[in-house]
Every structure is written in C-alpha cells, then in structure tokens.
Amino acid sequence: MRFLTGLQPSGKLHIGNYFGAIEPAVRLQEQGEGFYFIANYHAMTTMESAQALLENTRGLAVDFLACGLDPQKSVFFAQSAVPEVNELAWILSTVCPMGLLERCHSYKEKMARGIAASHALFAYPALMAADILLYNADAVPVGKDQKQHLEVTRDLAGKINDLFGDDIFKLPEPIISEVTAVVPGLDGQKMSKSYGNTLPIFGEEKPIRKLINKKIITDATPLEAPKPTEGSILLQLYKLFATPEQYQEMIDAHHRGGVGYGQFKKDLFEAYWEYFRAPRERREWLLANPGYVDETLNNGAARAREEAATTLTRVRKAVGLGWL
C-alpha cells in the first residue's frame, strides 16, 4: 500500500495542519510506503516572495521531520525537485474539462479571500492530480473538505484510461480524516492562517501561553457556577492533547463549577506543551544539523524521480509521445 500526502509551505505550521495532515502521514508510514512532498509549486499561486518561499520550504521540511516523519520508511522531497510532474500535469490538462475546474471550491474560496486570479490558481487541480498519479499512490489521506480534490484526480485518471488504455493509471482511494472537522481555531471558526486564529506547533513558551489565555473565546459564567460544555472551544482543543482520563476530569470540573476558565486554559497549555515536547527537541537537533535535512530531501528526490520516470515513460508511450 502506497500513501501520498503533500503540504504547502505557506508559513508556520499550526495544529490544524498537524492533526489534518502530518499526524496521519506519520501514522501511515507504519502501515505502508509513504510518498510525502512539500508542495512548493502550489505555494507559488499565493506567494510572491522568492525568499519567503525558500525559507518556508526549508522550514516545513524541518518541522515535518521533527514531527516524526522517518526518511527510512518514507520518501520525502520537494515537489519542485521532480520536474516530471509538470509534464504529466499538461497531459492531464488536455482531458480536463473547463467545467470541472470551475466547480472546484478551493479556487472560489481563494478568490473570495482576495487572491489574484491566475492560470495556475485556476488549473491547480491538474497539477494536484499529477502529484498523486505520478507516484502510483493507492490512497491519499484527505479531510472531508478536500475530498473533491481526489475526485478530480480520479476523473482525470479515468479519462486517460478510457482514451489510451485501462492500465495506465490506478485510481487512488481517499482516506477520510474525521479530525480536521473538529480542530477549531482559537475563535471557534475553522483553524486557518487567513483567519489569524491558529495555535502553532512550535514557538516560544510565553507567547503561546499568552495566545491561549487571550485569544480563546469563553463566556461570562461566574467561577463558582457550572460551565457549559456544548460547543466549548477549550474542550475541543484539550481533547486533542489530553489523555481520555484528563479530558473526562475537565468535563466533570465544568459540570461541578468552582473552577474558572483561567485554570482550564492553563491545563490546556500544559497538555499542549507536553504533547509537542519530543518534536520540539527533535526540531532543535535538526536546526543544528542542516546537512541532514539537505541529504534527506536530496535522497527523497532521487527516489521520487525514479518512480516519476517510470510512470511518465508509460504515459508518454500510451498517448503518442513515446517515440521521443
């Protein structure tokens, strides 16, 4: 079983990224072969600074490795290190209907946020499909809101297979993550950098403690009174980091009353801080050993290009480009 996940280097990772993509990827590398890439071509649709793109790409590599990705078990690389992906994206785009692209919600959402329209932003589903099909992925972990992305990939793979041969592409299956739907931002909306409501994976202790204290929305229930649990942002976040026993204790304390939200926020911070203790230590080592990060990405790119070359040779021959 081969899994594939890509993550855009769009800034500092937050816990929504972690539970939605990184933690499932790390877990799946114990169940099969993982191909994990930094989607820096995709990031170019929303990022205009070359320096920021370089720094974010390297930062994501460090953070992904710190969170447990094992290069001995997985293939880890930057998307731009495998130029074959662009040729496959072009081939897929020749069978991609305009209507299919127009229905993709991600393009509409980014336009609504003021991101300038471009061909790349509109046509990104073809590149994303190439990301998946180039490496013969069996399954792709996605949240419910990203399922459409994989449906487009399956549509394009099916069209190529119908036109040129059934055995060109395998149709990847989604692994639907339920977690991403329950990772709220500090204000209760979906956690997103664009909303400014994120809780970072890595950062300094005092600023993050202050962030939790100041930004998480609570009601005005008096200290001595029972606290509502329905829709509680605090409880939803605490559940991600606490043991089941700790989580139940916090629920019981809400029901009893006599404990203020300040204490609950302190408990949340301590559970969060302990949860990421080992990744923080690993990250410090990686920052002190940049050569290891470079070697890991280079080795991953070499392995990815081997797979990409095999796939592209098969596709080129099927569609009539093989004589070159």
Helices and strands as residue ranges (DSSP letters): E 2-7, H 15-17, I 18-22, H 23-28, E 33-38, H 40-43, H 50-66, E 74-78, G 79-81, H 84-93, H 98-102, H 105-112, H 119-133, E 139-143, G 144-146, H 147-164, E 173-177, G 179-182, G 193-195, H 205-215, H 233-241, H 244-256, H 261-275, H 277-288, H 290-319
